[in-house]
């Protein structure tokens, strides 16, 4: 068993951790159109309810 441990220790890999040369870029393409339309629709519905006599 001791010989097996010595042999496996000699063949163990080496792990290198290094920072990248270029900066890490994270692109967040977030579509906020749906939220804006929802808010406008809710606001329009409230306006119609408050001014039902003009519509």
N, CA and C of each residue as an Amber inpcrd file, in Angstrom:
protein
   165
   0.8120000  -1.2000000   0.0000000   0.0000000   0.0000000   0.0000000
   0.8540000   1.2630000   0.0000000   1.9310000   1.2300000   0.7180000
   2.8040000   2.3970000   0.7860000   3.3880000   2.7000000  -0.5900000
   3.7060000   1.6630000  -1.3330000   4.2670000   1.8620000  -2.6750000
   3.2200000   2.4720000  -3.5970000   1.9760000   2.0640000  -3.4500000
   0.8950000   2.6270000  -4.2630000   0.6910000   4.1010000  -3.9610000
   0.7860000   4.4770000  -2.7000000   0.6250000   5.8810000  -2.3080000
   1.7590000   6.7330000  -2.8610000   2.9580000   6.2090000  -2.8500000
   4.1140000   6.9570000  -3.3720000   3.9880000   7.1400000  -4.8760000
   3.5670000   6.0810000  -5.5910000   3.4250000   6.1690000  -7.0420000
   2.3050000   7.1320000  -7.4350000   1.1910000   7.0920000  -6.7020000
   0.0840000   7.9800000  -7.0530000   0.4250000   9.4280000  -6.7240000
   1.2270000   9.6750000  -5.7120000   1.6320000  11.0450000  -5.3690000
   2.5290000  11.6120000  -6.4560000   3.3230000  10.7830000  -7.0770000
   4.2280000  11.2390000  -8.1320000   3.5060000  11.5610000  -9.4250000
   2.3440000  10.9630000  -9.6470000   1.6170000  11.1970000 -10.8930000
   0.4560000  12.1830000 -10.7220000   0.3300000  12.7800000  -9.5570000
  -0.7660000  13.7200000  -9.3070000  -0.5820000  14.9480000 -10.1820000
  -1.7050000  15.4730000 -10.6990000  -1.6470000  16.6370000 -11.5780000
  -1.4430000  17.9170000 -10.7980000  -1.0950000  18.9490000 -11.5190000
  -0.8730000  20.2640000 -10.9270000  -1.9790000  21.2000000 -11.4170000
  -2.5510000  21.9520000 -10.5180000  -3.6210000  22.8750000 -10.8880000
  -3.0870000  24.2980000 -10.8090000  -3.1990000  25.0320000 -11.9130000
  -2.7690000  26.4270000 -11.9510000  -3.9840000  27.3300000 -12.0620000
  -4.0210000  28.3540000 -11.2440000  -5.0940000  29.3410000 -11.3010000
  -4.4520000  30.6890000 -11.6130000  -4.9070000  31.3080000 -12.7100000
  -4.3350000  32.5910000 -13.1070000  -5.4430000  33.5140000 -13.5870000
  -5.2590000  34.7960000 -13.3630000  -6.2300000  35.7860000 -13.8230000
  -6.1230000  35.9150000 -15.3450000  -7.2560000  36.1500000 -16.0360000
  -7.1990000  36.3040000 -17.4870000  -6.5050000  37.6030000 -17.8840000
  -5.9600000  37.6220000 -19.1120000  -5.2790000  38.8180000 -19.6100000
  -6.2690000  39.9400000 -19.9060000  -7.4340000  39.5670000 -20.4320000
  -8.4550000  40.5560000 -20.7830000  -9.5030000  40.6180000 -19.6780000
 -10.1580000  41.7620000 -19.5090000 -11.2080000  41.8430000 -18.4790000
 -12.4120000  40.9790000 -18.8380000 -13.1000000  40.5170000 -17.8340000
 -14.2910000  39.7060000 -18.0370000 -15.4490000  40.6460000 -18.3440000
 -16.1460000  40.4000000 -19.4460000 -17.2680000  41.2400000 -19.8650000
 -18.5480000  40.4300000 -19.7420000 -19.5100000  40.9760000 -19.0120000
 -20.8070000  40.3220000 -18.8680000 -21.8360000  41.2300000 -19.5180000
 -22.4580000  40.7380000 -20.5640000 -23.4620000  41.5310000 -21.2730000
 -24.8400000  41.1470000 -20.7710000 -25.5500000  42.1280000 -20.2560000
 -26.9090000  41.8960000 -19.7790000 -27.8680000  42.6130000 -20.7130000
 -28.4470000  41.8810000 -21.6250000 -29.4270000  42.4470000 -22.5400000
 -30.8080000  42.2280000 -21.9300000 -31.2390000  43.1890000 -21.1380000
 -32.5020000  43.0720000 -20.4330000 -33.5490000  43.8870000 -21.1750000
 -34.6670000  43.2590000 -21.4550000 -35.7470000  43.9300000 -22.1650000
 -36.7430000  44.4450000 -21.1380000 -36.8390000  45.7800000 -21.0010000
 -37.7500000  46.3560000 -20.0200000 -39.0270000  46.8500000 -20.6870000
 -39.1980000  46.5930000 -21.9460000 -40.3580000  47.0750000 -22.6920000
 -41.6650000  46.5470000 -22.1020000 -41.7040000  45.2930000 -21.7340000
 -42.9160000  44.6730000 -21.2190000 -43.3750000  45.3650000 -19.9320000
 -42.4570000  45.6720000 -19.0540000 -42.8010000  46.3270000 -17.7930000
 -43.3510000  47.7280000 -18.0490000 -42.7620000  48.4630000 -18.9640000
 -43.2230000  49.8100000 -19.2720000 -44.6240000  49.7710000 -19.8710000
 -44.8700000  48.8500000 -20.7890000 -46.1970000  48.7170000 -21.4000000
 -47.2260000  48.3540000 -20.3380000 -46.8720000  47.4620000 -19.4190000
 -47.7930000  47.0610000 -18.3530000 -48.1440000  48.2620000 -17.4760000
 -47.1550000  49.0640000 -17.1240000 -47.4130000  50.2420000 -16.2870000
 -48.2830000  51.2500000 -17.0250000 -48.0220000  51.4480000 -18.3020000
 -48.8390000  52.3870000 -19.0780000 -50.2680000  51.8860000 -19.2090000
 -50.4470000  50.5970000 -19.4180000 -51.7920000  50.0360000 -19.5420000
 -52.5620000  50.1850000 -18.2320000 -51.8900000  49.9530000 -17.1190000
 -52.5300000  50.0930000 -15.8120000 -52.8980000  51.5580000 -15.5640000
 -51.9980000  52.4690000 -15.9090000 -52.2650000  53.9000000 -15.7410000
 -53.4330000  54.3390000 -16.6240000 -53.4870000  53.8430000 -17.8500000
 -54.5880000  54.1920000 -18.7600000 -55.9130000  53.6610000 -18.2230000
 -55.9200000  52.4680000 -17.6900000 -57.1450000  51.8960000 -17.1250000
 -57.6300000  52.7270000 -15.9390000 -56.7170000  53.1680000 -15.1060000
 -57.0890000  54.0180000 -13.9720000 -57.6450000  55.3570000 -14.4390000
 -57.0580000  55.9300000 -15.4730000 -57.5320000  57.2040000 -16.0090000
 -58.9380000  57.0640000 -16.5810000 -59.2010000  55.9700000 -17.2850000
 -60.5290000  55.7350000 -17.8490000 -61.5560000  55.5770000 -16.7260000
 -61.1920000  54.8530000 -15.6610000 -62.1120000  54.6770000 -14.5380000
 -62.4250000  56.0040000 -13.8520000 -61.4250000  56.8340000 -13.6970000
 -61.6170000  58.1090000 -13.0160000 -62.3940000  59.1140000 -13.8570000
 -62.2940000  59.0020000 -15.1720000 -62.9450000  59.9340000 -16.0860000
 -63.8910000  59.1970000 -17.0290000 -64.7370000  58.3770000 -16.4850000
 -65.6320000  57.5580000 -17.3000000 -66.6020000  58.4180000 -18.1270000
 -66.9190000  59.5920000 -17.6660000 -67.8640000  60.4460000 -18.3730000
 -67.3080000  60.9950000 -19.6940000 -65.9990000  61.1350000 -19.8150000
 -65.4450000  61.6570000 -21.0760000 -65.2520000  60.5570000 -22.1200000
 -65.1790000  59.3260000 -21.6830000 -64.9640000  58.2320000 -22.6260000
 -66.2970000  57.6640000 -22.9490000
